[in-house]
Amino acid sequence: MTLATSACTTSCHRVKPQLSLTARLRLHLAAWRQRRQLSRLDARALEDIGVTRAQADAEARGGFWKAPDHWSF
């Protein structure tokens, strides 16, 4: 029986690209705009997208600097 081990190098991990300050600002402003629009949706629109008012309000309170995890920085 053989024991296989691996020392993971940087190639094992997804490397996030470094974005310019302008690109980061654009992403943060997009998050701010989307949160503002989310807060303005009525109950019917929120139901259509499967979000409760409490969830929408919690997300809308997030600061512009809190971009979603799937966005690259």
PQR file with spaces between the fields and no chain letter, atoms N, CA, C, O and H, PARSE charges and radii, in Angstrom:
ATOM       1  N    MET     1       0.849   -1.176    0.000 -0.4000 1.5000
ATOM       2  CA   MET     1       0.000    0.000    0.000 -0.0000 2.0000
ATOM       3  C    MET     1       0.893    1.237    0.000  0.5500 1.7000
ATOM       4  O    MET     1       1.892    1.292    0.718 -0.5500 1.4000
ATOM       5  N    THR     2       0.531    2.213   -0.799 -0.4000 1.5000
ATOM       6  CA   THR     2       1.323    3.421   -0.925 -0.0000 2.0000
ATOM       7  C    THR     2       0.549    4.602   -0.360  0.5500 1.7000
ATOM       8  O    THR     2      -0.649    4.750   -0.602 -0.5500 1.4000
ATOM       9  H    THR     2      -0.280    2.168   -1.382  0.4000 1.0000
ATOM      10  N    LEU     3       1.238    5.425    0.383 -0.4000 1.5000
ATOM      11  CA   LEU     3       0.636    6.642    0.928 -0.0000 2.0000
ATOM      12  C    LEU     3       1.018    7.797    0.012  0.5500 1.7000
ATOM      13  O    LEU     3       2.198    8.093   -0.175 -0.5500 1.4000
ATOM      14  H    LEU     3       2.211    5.304    0.580  0.4000 1.0000
ATOM      15  N    ALA     4       0.027    8.432   -0.543 -0.4000 1.5000
ATOM      16  CA   ALA     4       0.282    9.557   -1.440 -0.0000 2.0000
ATOM      17  C    ALA     4      -0.026   10.857   -0.705  0.5500 1.7000
ATOM      18  O    ALA     4      -1.103   11.027   -0.134 -0.5500 1.4000
ATOM      19  H    ALA     4      -0.932    8.192   -0.391  0.4000 1.0000
ATOM      20  N    THR     5       0.916   11.742   -0.731 -0.4000 1.5000
ATOM      21  CA   THR     5       0.706   13.059   -0.134 -0.0000 2.0000
ATOM      22  C    THR     5       1.012   14.117   -1.175  0.5500 1.7000
ATOM      23  O    THR     5       1.717   13.870   -2.154 -0.5500 1.4000
ATOM      24  H    THR     5       1.791   11.604   -1.195  0.4000 1.0000
ATOM      25  N    SER     6       0.484   15.263   -0.950 -0.4000 1.5000
ATOM      26  CA   SER     6       0.712   16.347   -1.891 -0.0000 2.0000
ATOM      27  C    SER     6       0.878   17.646   -1.126  0.5500 1.7000
ATOM      28  O    SER     6       0.102   17.958   -0.223 -0.5500 1.4000
ATOM      29  H    SER     6      -0.088   15.464   -0.155  0.4000 1.0000
ATOM      30  N    ALA     7       1.879   18.380   -1.493 -0.4000 1.5000
ATOM      31  CA   ALA     7       2.053   19.718   -0.946 -0.0000 2.0000
ATOM      32  C    ALA     7       1.445   20.662   -1.976  0.5500 1.7000
ATOM      33  O    ALA     7       1.991   20.854   -3.063 -0.5500 1.4000
ATOM      34  H    ALA     7       2.510   18.126   -2.227  0.4000 1.0000
ATOM      35  N    CYS     8       0.336   21.232   -1.625 -0.4000 1.5000
ATOM      36  CA   CYS     8      -0.377   22.088   -2.565 -0.0000 2.0000
ATOM      37  C    CYS     8       0.366   23.411   -2.738  0.5500 1.7000
ATOM      38  O    CYS     8       0.690   24.097   -1.768 -0.5500 1.4000
ATOM      39  H    CYS     8      -0.107   21.077   -0.743  0.4000 1.0000
ATOM      40  N    THR     9       0.619   23.738   -3.969 -0.4000 1.5000
ATOM      41  CA   THR     9       1.267   25.012   -4.279 -0.0000 2.0000
ATOM      42  C    THR     9       0.195   25.996   -4.715  0.5500 1.7000
ATOM      43  O    THR     9      -0.994   25.683   -4.656 -0.5500 1.4000
ATOM      44  H    THR     9       0.356   23.180   -4.756  0.4000 1.0000
ATOM      45  N    THR    10       0.592   27.149   -5.139 -0.4000 1.5000
ATOM      46  CA   THR    10      -0.373   28.159   -5.563 -0.0000 2.0000
ATOM      47  C    THR    10      -1.195   27.689   -6.748  0.5500 1.7000
ATOM      48  O    THR    10      -2.291   28.205   -6.970 -0.5500 1.4000
ATOM      49  H    THR    10       1.558   27.403   -5.186  0.4000 1.0000
ATOM      50  N    SER    11      -0.706   26.735   -7.512 -0.4000 1.5000
ATOM      51  CA   SER    11      -1.469   26.244   -8.651 -0.0000 2.0000
ATOM      52  C    SER    11      -2.710   25.479   -8.214  0.5500 1.7000
ATOM      53  O    SER    11      -3.628   25.290   -9.012 -0.5500 1.4000
ATOM      54  H    SER    11       0.184   26.316   -7.332  0.4000 1.0000
ATOM      55  N    CYS    12      -2.754   25.041   -6.972 -0.4000 1.5000
ATOM      56  CA   CYS    12      -3.918   24.314   -6.459 -0.0000 2.0000
ATOM      57  C    CYS    12      -5.066   25.248   -6.116  0.5500 1.7000
ATOM      58  O    CYS    12      -6.221   24.823   -6.077 -0.5500 1.4000
ATOM      59  H    CYS    12      -2.008   25.194   -6.324  0.4000 1.0000
ATOM      60  N    HIS    13      -4.775   26.464   -5.877 -0.4000 1.5000
ATOM      61  CA   HIS    13      -5.786   27.424   -5.450 -0.0000 2.0000
ATOM      62  C    HIS    13      -6.108   28.373   -6.594  0.5500 1.7000
ATOM      63  O    HIS    13      -5.238   28.767   -7.370 -0.5500 1.4000
ATOM      64  H    HIS    13      -3.837   26.809   -5.909  0.4000 1.0000
ATOM      65  N    ARG    14      -7.374   28.724   -6.671 -0.4000 1.5000
ATOM      66  CA   ARG    14      -7.765   29.689   -7.687 -0.0000 2.0000
ATOM      67  C    ARG    14      -7.178   31.045   -7.319  0.5500 1.7000
ATOM      68  O    ARG    14      -7.417   31.556   -6.225 -0.5500 1.4000
ATOM      69  H    ARG    14      -8.081   28.404   -6.041  0.4000 1.0000
ATOM      70  N    VAL    15      -6.433   31.607   -8.206 -0.4000 1.5000
ATOM      71  CA   VAL    15      -5.804   32.900   -7.970 -0.0000 2.0000
ATOM      72  C    VAL    15      -6.736   33.980   -8.495  0.5500 1.7000
ATOM      73  O    VAL    15      -7.120   33.966   -9.665 -0.5500 1.4000
ATOM      74  H    VAL    15      -6.239   31.192   -9.095  0.4000 1.0000
ATOM      75  N    LYS    16      -7.095   34.911   -7.626 -0.4000 1.5000
ATOM      76  CA   LYS    16      -7.964   36.002   -8.042 -0.0000 2.0000
ATOM      77  C    LYS    16      -7.132   37.073   -8.737  0.5500 1.7000
ATOM      78  O    LYS    16      -6.052   37.432   -8.268 -0.5500 1.4000
ATOM      79  H    LYS    16      -6.783   34.922   -6.676  0.4000 1.0000
ATOM      80  N    PRO    17      -7.634   37.575   -9.842 -0.5600 1.5000
ATOM      81  CA   PRO    17      -6.878   38.621  -10.540  0.2800 2.0000
ATOM      82  C    PRO    17      -6.879   39.913   -9.727  0.5500 1.7000
ATOM      83  O    PRO    17      -7.843   40.223   -9.026 -0.5500 1.4000
ATOM      84  N    GLN    18      -5.807   40.639   -9.833 -0.4000 1.5000
ATOM      85  CA   GLN    18      -5.715   41.934   -9.171 -0.0000 2.0000
ATOM      86  C    GLN    18      -6.379   42.969  -10.064  0.5500 1.7000
ATOM      87  O    GLN    18      -6.002   43.139  -11.223 -0.5500 1.4000
ATOM      88  H    GLN    18      -5.024   40.387  -10.402  0.4000 1.0000
ATOM      89  N    LEU    19      -7.364   43.654   -9.516 -0.4000 1.5000
ATOM      90  CA   LEU    19      -8.078   44.660  -10.287 -0.0000 2.0000
ATOM      91  C    LEU    19      -7.554   46.050   -9.962  0.5500 1.7000
ATOM      92  O    LEU    19      -7.056   46.312   -8.867 -0.5500 1.4000
ATOM      93  H    LEU    19      -7.670   43.516   -8.574  0.4000 1.0000
ATOM      94  N    SER    20      -7.677   46.912  -10.925 -0.4000 1.5000
ATOM      95  CA   SER    20      -7.251   48.292  -10.721 -0.0000 2.0000
ATOM      96  C    SER    20      -8.212   48.981   -9.766  0.5500 1.7000
ATOM      97  O    SER    20      -9.307   48.481   -9.510 -0.5500 1.4000
ATOM      98  H    SER    20      -8.081   46.699  -11.815  0.4000 1.0000
ATOM      99  N    LEU    21      -7.812   50.099   -9.254 -0.4000 1.5000
ATOM     100  CA   LEU    21      -8.656   50.865   -8.343 -0.0000 2.0000
ATOM     101  C    LEU    21      -9.960   51.258   -9.037  0.5500 1.7000
ATOM     102  O    LEU    21     -11.026   51.210   -8.423 -0.5500 1.4000
ATOM     103  H    LEU    21      -6.923   50.505   -9.462  0.4000 1.0000
ATOM     104  N    THR    22      -9.884   51.640  -10.290 -0.4000 1.5000
ATOM     105  CA   THR    22     -11.077   52.027  -11.043 -0.0000 2.0000
ATOM     106  C    THR    22     -12.034   50.844  -11.180  0.5500 1.7000
ATOM     107  O    THR    22     -13.243   51.010  -11.013 -0.5500 1.4000
ATOM     108  H    THR    22      -9.018   51.679  -10.788  0.4000 1.0000
ATOM     109  N    ALA    23     -11.516   49.662  -11.479 -0.4000 1.5000
ATOM     110  CA   ALA    23     -12.357   48.472  -11.619 -0.0000 2.0000
ATOM     111  C    ALA    23     -13.012   48.116  -10.284  0.5500 1.7000
ATOM     112  O    ALA    23     -14.183   47.736  -10.247 -0.5500 1.4000
ATOM     113  H    ALA    23     -10.535   49.527  -11.614  0.4000 1.0000
ATOM     114  N    ARG    24     -12.267   48.236   -9.203 -0.4000 1.5000
ATOM     115  CA   ARG    24     -12.844   47.965   -7.879 -0.0000 2.0000
ATOM     116  C    ARG    24     -13.959   48.951   -7.547  0.5500 1.7000
ATOM     117  O    ARG    24     -15.005   48.563   -7.029 -0.5500 1.4000
ATOM     118  H    ARG    24     -11.316   48.545   -9.233  0.4000 1.0000
ATOM     119  N    LEU    25     -13.731   50.224   -7.846 -0.4000 1.5000
ATOM     120  CA   LEU    25     -14.754   51.240   -7.605 -0.0000 2.0000
ATOM     121  C    LEU    25     -16.022   50.944   -8.390  0.5500 1.7000
ATOM     122  O    LEU    25     -17.130   51.090   -7.874 -0.5500 1.4000
ATOM     123  H    LEU    25     -12.880   50.540   -8.267  0.4000 1.0000
ATOM     124  N    ARG    26     -15.853   50.526   -9.636 -0.4000 1.5000
ATOM     125  CA   ARG    26     -17.019   50.188  -10.461 -0.0000 2.0000
ATOM     126  C    ARG    26     -17.801   49.034   -9.840  0.5500 1.7000
ATOM     127  O    ARG    26     -19.030   49.073   -9.795 -0.5500 1.4000
ATOM     128  H    ARG    26     -14.953   50.407  -10.054  0.4000 1.0000
ATOM     129  N    LEU    27     -17.107   48.021   -9.369 -0.4000 1.5000
ATOM     130  CA   LEU    27     -17.789   46.884   -8.742 -0.0000 2.0000
ATOM     131  C    LEU    27     -18.529   47.307   -7.481  0.5500 1.7000
ATOM     132  O    LEU    27     -19.668   46.897   -7.258 -0.5500 1.4000
ATOM     133  H    LEU    27     -16.108   47.989   -9.405  0.4000 1.0000
ATOM     134  N    HIS    28     -17.893   48.114   -6.669 -0.4000 1.5000
ATOM     135  CA   HIS    28     -18.529   48.563   -5.435 -0.0000 2.0000
ATOM     136  C    HIS    28     -19.741   49.454   -5.718  0.5500 1.7000
ATOM     137  O    HIS    28     -20.767   49.343   -5.047 -0.5500 1.4000
ATOM     138  H    HIS    28     -16.967   48.447   -6.850  0.4000 1.0000
ATOM     139  N    LEU    29     -19.621   50.323   -6.696 -0.4000 1.5000
ATOM     140  CA   LEU    29     -20.760   51.166   -7.062 -0.0000 2.0000
ATOM     141  C    LEU    29     -21.907   50.328   -7.636  0.5500 1.7000
ATOM     142  O    LEU    29     -23.076   50.632   -7.402 -0.5500 1.4000
ATOM     143  H    LEU    29     -18.787   50.413   -7.241  0.4000 1.0000
ATOM     144  N    ALA    30     -21.572   49.284   -8.379 -0.4000 1.5000
ATOM     145  CA   ALA    30     -22.608   48.388   -8.905 -0.0000 2.0000
ATOM     146  C    ALA    30     -23.344   47.702   -7.759  0.5500 1.7000
ATOM     147  O    ALA    30     -24.568   47.579   -7.792 -0.5500 1.4000
ATOM     148  H    ALA    30     -20.622   49.037   -8.569  0.4000 1.0000
ATOM     149  N    ALA    31     -22.607   47.257   -6.751 -0.4000 1.5000
ATOM     150  CA   ALA    31     -23.233   46.620   -5.586 -0.0000 2.0000
ATOM     151  C    ALA    31     -24.145   47.616   -4.874  0.5500 1.7000
ATOM     152  O    ALA    31     -25.249   47.262   -4.463 -0.5500 1.4000
ATOM     153  H    ALA    31     -21.612   47.356   -6.724  0.4000 1.0000
ATOM     154  N    TRP    32     -23.697   48.834   -4.731 -0.4000 1.5000
ATOM     155  CA   TRP    32     -24.498   49.862   -4.062 -0.0000 2.0000
ATOM     156  C    TRP    32     -25.799   50.122   -4.830  0.5500 1.7000
ATOM     157  O    TRP    32     -26.873   50.215   -4.235 -0.5500 1.4000
ATOM     158  H    TRP    32     -22.800   49.121   -5.066  0.4000 1.0000
ATOM     159  N    ARG    33     -25.688   50.239   -6.166 -0.4000 1.5000
ATOM     160  CA   ARG    33     -26.874   50.479   -6.991 -0.0000 2.0000
ATOM     161  C    ARG    33     -27.859   49.309   -6.905  0.5500 1.7000
ATOM     162  O    ARG    33     -29.067   49.514   -6.782 -0.5500 1.4000
ATOM     163  H    ARG    33     -24.816   50.164   -6.650  0.4000 1.0000
ATOM     164  N    GLN    34     -27.339   48.091   -6.969 -0.4000 1.5000
ATOM     165  CA   GLN    34     -28.199   46.914   -6.911 -0.0000 2.0000
ATOM     166  C    GLN    34     -28.900   46.801   -5.561  0.5500 1.7000
ATOM     167  O    GLN    34     -30.071   46.427   -5.497 -0.5500 1.4000
ATOM     168  H    GLN    34     -26.358   47.924   -7.069  0.4000 1.0000
ATOM     169  N    ARG    35     -28.197   47.118   -4.497 -0.4000 1.5000
ATOM     170  CA   ARG    35     -28.819   47.075   -3.168 -0.0000 2.0000
ATOM     171  C    ARG    35     -29.891   48.148   -3.040  0.5500 1.7000
ATOM     172  O    ARG    35     -30.940   47.916   -2.439 -0.5500 1.4000
ATOM     173  H    ARG    35     -27.246   47.422   -4.548  0.4000 1.0000
ATOM     174  N    ARG    36     -29.632   49.307   -3.595 -0.4000 1.5000
ATOM     175  CA   ARG    36     -30.622   50.383   -3.561 -0.0000 2.0000
ATOM     176  C    ARG    36     -31.874   49.976   -4.338  0.5500 1.7000
ATOM     177  O    ARG    36     -32.993   50.219   -3.885 -0.5500 1.4000
ATOM     178  H    ARG    36     -28.780   49.496   -4.083  0.4000 1.0000
ATOM     179  N    GLN    37     -31.689   49.361   -5.503 -0.4000 1.5000
ATOM     180  CA   GLN    37     -32.828   48.899   -6.299 -0.0000 2.0000
ATOM     181  C    GLN    37     -33.584   47.789   -5.582  0.5500 1.7000
ATOM     182  O    GLN    37     -34.814   47.748   -5.624 -0.5500 1.4000
ATOM     183  H    GLN    37     -30.780   49.163   -5.871  0.4000 1.0000
ATOM     184  N    LEU    38     -32.865   46.900   -4.933 -0.4000 1.5000
ATOM     185  CA   LEU    38     -33.496   45.817   -4.178 -0.0000 2.0000
ATOM     186  C    LEU    38     -34.381   46.375   -3.071  0.5500 1.7000
ATOM     187  O    LEU    38     -35.477   45.866   -2.837 -0.5500 1.4000
ATOM     188  H    LEU    38     -31.866   46.933   -4.899  0.4000 1.0000
ATOM     189  N    SER    39     -33.919   47.402   -2.398 -0.4000 1.5000
ATOM     190  CA   SER    39     -34.695   47.978   -1.300 -0.0000 2.0000
ATOM     191  C    SER    39     -35.986   48.646   -1.788  0.5500 1.7000
ATOM     192  O    SER    39     -36.919   48.836   -1.007 -0.5500 1.4000
ATOM     193  H    SER    39     -33.029   47.815   -2.588  0.4000 1.0000
ATOM     194  N    ARG    40     -36.040   48.996   -3.056 -0.4000 1.5000
ATOM     195  CA   ARG    40     -37.213   49.679   -3.618 -0.0000 2.0000
ATOM     196  C    ARG    40     -38.258   48.723   -4.197  0.5500 1.7000
ATOM     197  O    ARG    40     -39.339   49.161   -4.590 -0.5500 1.4000
ATOM     198  H    ARG    40     -35.282   48.842   -3.690  0.4000 1.0000
ATOM     199  N    LEU    41     -37.949   47.420   -4.254 -0.4000 1.5000
ATOM     200  CA   LEU    41     -38.900   46.464   -4.815 -0.0000 2.0000
ATOM     201  C    LEU    41     -40.103   46.290   -3.902  0.5500 1.7000
ATOM     202  O    LEU    41     -39.983   46.331   -2.678 -0.5500 1.4000
ATOM     203  H    LEU    41     -37.070   47.064   -3.935  0.4000 1.0000
ATOM     204  N    ASP    42     -41.264   46.094   -4.517 -0.4000 1.5000
ATOM     205  CA   ASP    42     -42.464   45.846   -3.723 -0.0000 2.0000
ATOM     206  C    ASP    42     -42.559   44.363   -3.367  0.5500 1.7000
ATOM     207  O    ASP    42     -41.742   43.556   -3.811 -0.5500 1.4000
ATOM     208  H    ASP    42     -41.361   46.061   -5.512  0.4000 1.0000
ATOM     209  N    ALA    43     -43.564   44.012   -2.561 -0.4000 1.5000
ATOM     210  CA   ALA    43     -43.717   42.638   -2.061 -0.0000 2.0000
ATOM     211  C    ALA    43     -43.877   41.637   -3.204  0.5500 1.7000
ATOM     212  O    ALA    43     -43.333   40.535   -3.144 -0.5500 1.4000
ATOM     213  H    ALA    43     -44.227   44.667   -2.200  0.4000 1.0000
ATOM     214  N    ARG    44     -44.612   42.013   -4.232 -0.4000 1.5000
ATOM     215  CA   ARG    44     -44.823   41.095   -5.355 -0.0000 2.0000
ATOM     216  C    ARG    44     -43.521   40.806   -6.102  0.5500 1.7000
ATOM     217  O    ARG    44     -43.243   39.658   -6.449 -0.5500 1.4000
ATOM     218  H    ARG    44     -45.054   42.909   -4.280  0.4000 1.0000
ATOM     219  N    ALA    45     -42.732   41.839   -6.347 -0.4000 1.5000
ATOM     220  CA   ALA    45     -41.453   41.655   -7.044 -0.0000 2.0000
ATOM     221  C    ALA    45     -40.498   40.805   -6.208  0.5500 1.7000
ATOM     222  O    ALA    45     -39.789   39.953   -6.744 -0.5500 1.4000
ATOM     223  H    ALA    45     -42.958   42.772   -6.065  0.4000 1.0000
ATOM     224  N    LEU    46     -40.480   41.038   -4.899 -0.4000 1.5000
ATOM     225  CA   LEU    46     -39.626   40.232   -4.026 -0.0000 2.0000
ATOM     226  C    LEU    46     -40.058   38.768   -4.041  0.5500 1.7000
ATOM     227  O    LEU    46     -39.222   37.865   -4.044 -0.5500 1.4000
ATOM     228  H    LEU    46     -41.056   41.730   -4.464  0.4000 1.0000
ATOM     229  N    GLU    47     -41.375   38.542   -4.049 -0.4000 1.5000
ATOM     230  CA   GLU    47     -41.882   37.171   -4.104 -0.0000 2.0000
ATOM     231  C    GLU    47     -41.456   36.500   -5.408  0.5500 1.7000
ATOM     232  O    GLU    47     -41.117   35.317   -5.418 -0.5500 1.4000
ATOM     233  H    GLU    47     -42.055   39.275   -4.046  0.4000 1.0000
ATOM     234  N    ASP    48     -41.475   37.250   -6.499 -0.4000 1.5000
ATOM     235  CA   ASP    48     -41.079   36.707   -7.803 -0.0000 2.0000
ATOM     236  C    ASP    48     -39.628   36.212   -7.807  0.5500 1.7000
ATOM     237  O    ASP    48     -39.309   35.215   -8.455 -0.5500 1.4000
ATOM     238  H    ASP    48     -41.751   38.211   -6.491  0.4000 1.0000
ATOM     239  N    ILE    49     -38.768   36.906   -7.091 -0.4000 1.5000
ATOM     240  CA   ILE    49     -37.363   36.497   -7.079 -0.0000 2.0000
ATOM     241  C    ILE    49     -37.021   35.618   -5.876  0.5500 1.7000
ATOM     242  O    ILE    49     -35.870   35.214   -5.708 -0.5500 1.4000
ATOM     243  H    ILE    49     -39.027   37.716   -6.565  0.4000 1.0000
ATOM     244  N    GLY    50     -38.020   35.322   -5.039 -0.4000 1.5000
ATOM     245  CA   GLY    50     -37.812   34.401   -3.922 -0.0000 2.0000
ATOM     246  C    GLY    50     -37.062   34.995   -2.753  0.5500 1.7000
ATOM     247  O    GLY    50     -36.294   34.302   -2.085 -0.5500 1.4000
ATOM     248  H    GLY    50     -38.955   35.651   -5.176  0.4000 1.0000
ATOM     249  N    VAL    51     -37.278   36.269   -2.501 -0.4000 1.5000
ATOM     250  CA   VAL    51     -36.601   36.956   -1.406 -0.0000 2.0000
ATOM     251  C    VAL    51     -37.651   37.564   -0.483  0.5500 1.7000
ATOM     252  O    VAL    51     -38.620   38.161   -0.952 -0.5500 1.4000
ATOM     253  H    VAL    51     -37.902   36.832   -3.043  0.4000 1.0000
ATOM     254  N    THR    52     -37.464   37.417    0.811 -0.4000 1.5000
ATOM     255  CA   THR    52     -38.392   38.024    1.759 -0.0000 2.0000
ATOM     256  C    THR    52     -38.016   39.489    1.964  0.5500 1.7000
ATOM     257  O    THR    52     -36.913   39.912    1.619 -0.5500 1.4000
ATOM     258  H    THR    52     -36.677   36.932    1.192  0.4000 1.0000
ATOM     259  N    ARG    53     -38.933   40.247    2.522 -0.4000 1.5000
ATOM     260  CA   ARG    53     -38.657   41.660    2.811 -0.0000 2.0000
ATOM     261  C    ARG    53     -37.489   41.769    3.791  0.5500 1.7000
ATOM     262  O    ARG    53     -36.628   42.637    3.648 -0.5500 1.4000
ATOM     263  H    ARG    53     -39.829   39.903    2.803  0.4000 1.0000
ATOM     264  N    ALA    54     -37.468   40.881    4.788 -0.4000 1.5000
ATOM     265  CA   ALA    54     -36.378   40.921    5.774 -0.0000 2.0000
ATOM     266  C    ALA    54     -35.026   40.652    5.112  0.5500 1.7000
ATOM     267  O    ALA    54     -34.040   41.316    5.432 -0.5500 1.4000
ATOM     268  H    ALA    54     -38.167   40.176    4.905  0.4000 1.0000
ATOM     269  N    GLN    55     -34.973   39.690    4.198 -0.4000 1.5000
ATOM     270  CA   GLN    55     -33.722   39.399    3.492 -0.0000 2.0000
ATOM     271  C    GLN    55     -33.303   40.588    2.622  0.5500 1.7000
ATOM     272  O    GLN    55     -32.131   40.959    2.580 -0.5500 1.4000
ATOM     273  H    GLN    55     -35.774   39.151    3.939  0.4000 1.0000
ATOM     274  N    ALA    56     -34.273   41.170    1.936 -0.4000 1.5000
ATOM     275  CA   ALA    56     -33.976   42.314    1.068 -0.0000 2.0000
ATOM     276  C    ALA    56     -33.465   43.491    1.890  0.5500 1.7000
ATOM     277  O    ALA    56     -32.502   44.155    1.505 -0.5500 1.4000
ATOM     278  H    ALA    56     -35.226   40.868    1.970  0.4000 1.0000
ATOM     279  N    ASP    57     -34.115   43.747    3.026 -0.4000 1.5000
ATOM     280  CA   ASP    57     -33.679   44.859    3.872 -0.0000 2.0000
ATOM     281  C    ASP    57     -32.284   44.616    4.438  0.5500 1.7000
ATOM     282  O    ASP    57     -31.469   45.536    4.512 -0.5500 1.4000
ATOM     283  H    ASP    57     -34.897   43.208    3.338  0.4000 1.0000
ATOM     284  N    ALA    58     -32.011   43.371    4.838 -0.4000 1.5000
ATOM     285  CA   ALA    58     -30.679   43.045    5.374 -0.0000 2.0000
ATOM     286  C    ALA    58     -29.603   43.242    4.308  0.5500 1.7000
ATOM     287  O    ALA    58     -28.536   43.785    4.593 -0.5500 1.4000
ATOM     288  H    ALA    58     -32.673   42.624    4.778  0.4000 1.0000
ATOM     289  N    GLU    59     -29.879   42.805    3.092 -0.4000 1.5000
ATOM     290  CA   GLU    59     -28.912   42.971    2.009 -0.0000 2.0000
ATOM     291  C    GLU    59     -28.759   44.448    1.641  0.5500 1.7000
ATOM     292  O    GLU    59     -27.651   44.908    1.363 -0.5500 1.4000
ATOM     293  H    GLU    59     -30.746   42.364    2.861  0.4000 1.0000
ATOM     294  N    ALA    60     -29.857   45.183    1.638 -0.4000 1.5000
ATOM     295  CA   ALA    60     -29.806   46.602    1.280 -0.0000 2.0000
ATOM     296  C    ALA    60     -29.012   47.414    2.297  0.5500 1.7000
ATOM     297  O    ALA    60     -28.427   48.439    1.947 -0.5500 1.4000
ATOM     298  H    ALA    60     -30.757   44.810    1.864  0.4000 1.0000
ATOM     299  N    ARG    61     -28.985   46.975    3.536 -0.4000 1.5000
ATOM     300  CA   ARG    61     -28.215   47.683    4.568 -0.0000 2.0000
ATOM     301  C    ARG    61     -26.718   47.456    4.438  0.5500 1.7000
ATOM     302  O    ARG    61     -25.931   48.168    5.062 -0.5500 1.4000
ATOM     303  H    ARG    61     -29.460   46.143    3.821  0.4000 1.0000
ATOM     304  N    GLY    62     -26.313   46.477    3.641 -0.4000 1.5000
ATOM     305  CA   GLY    62     -24.889   46.210    3.458 -0.0000 2.0000
ATOM     306  C    GLY    62     -24.203   47.404    2.824  0.5500 1.7000
ATOM     307  O    GLY    62     -24.758   48.047    1.933 -0.5500 1.4000
ATOM     308  H    GLY    62     -26.952   45.898    3.135  0.4000 1.0000
ATOM     309  N    GLY    63     -23.031   47.690    3.270 -0.4000 1.5000
ATOM     310  CA   GLY    63     -22.289   48.824    2.725 -0.0000 2.0000
ATOM     311  C    GLY    63     -21.789   48.545    1.323  0.5500 1.7000
ATOM     312  O    GLY    63     -21.686   47.389    0.913 -0.5500 1.4000
ATOM     313  H    GLY    63     -22.581   47.167    3.993  0.4000 1.0000
ATOM     314  N    PHE    64     -21.481   49.584    0.596 -0.4000 1.5000
ATOM     315  CA   PHE    64     -21.013   49.413   -0.777 -0.0000 2.0000
ATOM     316  C    PHE    64     -19.702   48.637   -0.833  0.5500 1.7000
ATOM     317  O    PHE    64     -19.383   48.047   -1.865 -0.5500 1.4000
ATOM     318  H    PHE    64     -21.565   50.523    0.929  0.4000 1.0000
ATOM     319  N    TRP    65     -18.949   48.628    0.241 -0.4000 1.5000
ATOM     320  CA   TRP    65     -17.664   47.938    0.274 -0.0000 2.0000
ATOM     321  C    TRP    65     -17.828   46.430    0.458  0.5500 1.7000
ATOM     322  O    TRP    65     -16.863   45.684    0.294 -0.5500 1.4000
ATOM     323  H    TRP    65     -19.208   49.107    1.079  0.4000 1.0000
ATOM     324  N    LYS    66     -19.026   45.976    0.792 -0.4000 1.5000
ATOM     325  CA   LYS    66     -19.267   44.543    0.996 -0.0000 2.0000
ATOM     326  C    LYS    66     -19.772   43.921   -0.295  0.5500 1.7000
ATOM     327  O    LYS    66     -20.970   43.690   -0.461 -0.5500 1.4000
ATOM     328  H    LYS    66     -19.810   46.582    0.924  0.4000 1.0000
ATOM     329  N    ALA    67     -18.858   43.657   -1.194 -0.4000 1.5000
ATOM     330  CA   ALA    67     -19.238   43.041   -2.459 -0.0000 2.0000
ATOM     331  C    ALA    67     -19.454   41.552   -2.239  0.5500 1.7000
ATOM     332  O    ALA    67     -18.862   40.972   -1.328 -0.5500 1.4000
ATOM     333  H    ALA    67     -17.885   43.845   -1.059  0.4000 1.0000
ATOM     334  N    PRO    68     -20.294   40.922   -3.060 -0.5600 1.5000
ATOM     335  CA   PRO    68     -20.534   39.495   -2.928  0.2800 2.0000
ATOM     336  C    PRO    68     -19.247   38.681   -3.068  0.5500 1.7000
ATOM     337  O    PRO    68     -18.304   39.103   -3.738 -0.5500 1.4000
ATOM     338  N    ASP    69     -19.223   37.514   -2.429 -0.4000 1.5000
ATOM     339  CA   ASP    69     -18.029   36.688   -2.410 -0.0000 2.0000
ATOM     340  C    ASP    69     -17.596   36.230   -3.805  0.5500 1.7000
ATOM     341  O    ASP    69     -16.405   36.042   -4.052 -0.5500 1.4000
ATOM     342  H    ASP    69     -19.989   37.172   -1.885  0.4000 1.0000
ATOM     343  N    HIS    70     -18.553   36.050   -4.713 -0.4000 1.5000
ATOM     344  CA   HIS    70     -18.195   35.541   -6.025 -0.0000 2.0000
ATOM     345  C    HIS    70     -17.563   36.601   -6.925  0.5500 1.7000
ATOM     346  O    HIS    70     -17.084   36.271   -8.010 -0.5500 1.4000
ATOM     347  H    HIS    70     -19.521   36.203   -4.512  0.4000 1.0000
ATOM     348  N    TRP    71     -17.551   37.862   -6.502 -0.4000 1.5000
ATOM     349  CA   TRP    71     -16.886   38.890   -7.279 -0.0000 2.0000
ATOM     350  C    TRP    71     -15.399   38.815   -7.000  0.5500 1.7000
ATOM     351  O    TRP    71     -14.998   38.614   -5.854 -0.5500 1.4000
ATOM     352  H    TRP    71     -17.940   38.130   -5.621  0.4000 1.0000
ATOM     353  N    SER    72     -14.594   38.969   -7.999 -0.4000 1.5000
ATOM     354  CA   SER    72     -13.140   38.896   -7.852 -0.0000 2.0000
ATOM     355  C    SER    72     -12.566   40.262   -7.504  0.5500 1.7000
ATOM     356  O    SER    72     -12.967   41.284   -8.060 -0.5500 1.4000
ATOM     357  H    SER    72     -14.920   39.133   -8.930  0.4000 1.0000
ATOM     358  N    PHE    73     -11.623   40.256   -6.577 -0.4000 1.5000
ATOM     359  CA   PHE    73     -10.903   41.478   -6.215 -0.0000 2.0000
ATOM     360  C    PHE    73      -9.431   41.253   -6.254  0.5500 1.7000
ATOM     361  O    PHE    73      -8.658   42.172   -5.978 -0.5500 1.4000
ATOM     362  H    PHE    73     -11.298   39.426   -6.125  0.4000 1.0000
